[in-house]
């Protein structure tokens, strides 16, 4: 899938891009050999001597970036050929936008386009709808994201200078994408919703976030973050956003949908974690 991701970048209709690949000491000798064979000056391959983990590796990506617009692309996602054109044009038209959420479709392990229940809720219910580009910011955006995180992290484009100002938070490895965006929003950033489809988001059972769903451990981390976010919103004086963080209604609903499977498989620990997240504030 990494190779498919890289080739999707090389297949862009616009040549106005640079790709830096940060290999976090992945145990596969064929990976450096693959990049060594690529003769393209726009592509740089960097390998960490030891595994730094997701948060520190994200920081490395930001530190190594050189262009004004930055995308932290996942190693299994796919850019459609118009991605760079869409993002750069949106960035030019809306220079006040620090974050751009372009149009996304969901693919599975085999690259087949589909839609899970989670994505149906994201795209048809919780994401602010617009047939044209829409700029959102402030408490309205904070409330919307804390009710339901409708962003697709690896598809987002950022103003690099803002990511140099706002660091990734420690302690939230699964939900750190939302934590970073909320820090940006809380410090004044605007987000542009650009509906033009240009990105394929890979959703499959082997992902780190998916593997932590059935045992409920993802929701333990989410609950800790929402408690933090509620305090953060309170400091900003954003009462509606604080209430959205305290209730985190969509996150609770997601846990409810997973609870029957945990009970049927007699996953006692998972069931307890899911029930606690869904029905209590502790």
Secondary structure, 3 states (H helix, E strand, C coil): CHHHHHHHHHCCCCCCCCEEEEECCCCCHHHHHHHHCCCCCCEEEEECCCCCCHHHHHHHHHHHCCCCEEECCCCCCEECCCHHHHHHHHHHHCCCEEEEEEEEEEECCCCCEECCHHHHHHHHHHCCCCCCCEEEEHHHHHHHHHHCCCCCHHHCEEEHHHHHHCCCCCCCCCCHHHHHHHHHHHCCCEEEEEEEEEEEEECCCCCHHHHCCCCCHHHHHHHHHHHHHHHHHHHHCCHHHHHHHHHCHHHHHHHHHHHHHHHHCCCHHHHHHHHHHHHCCC
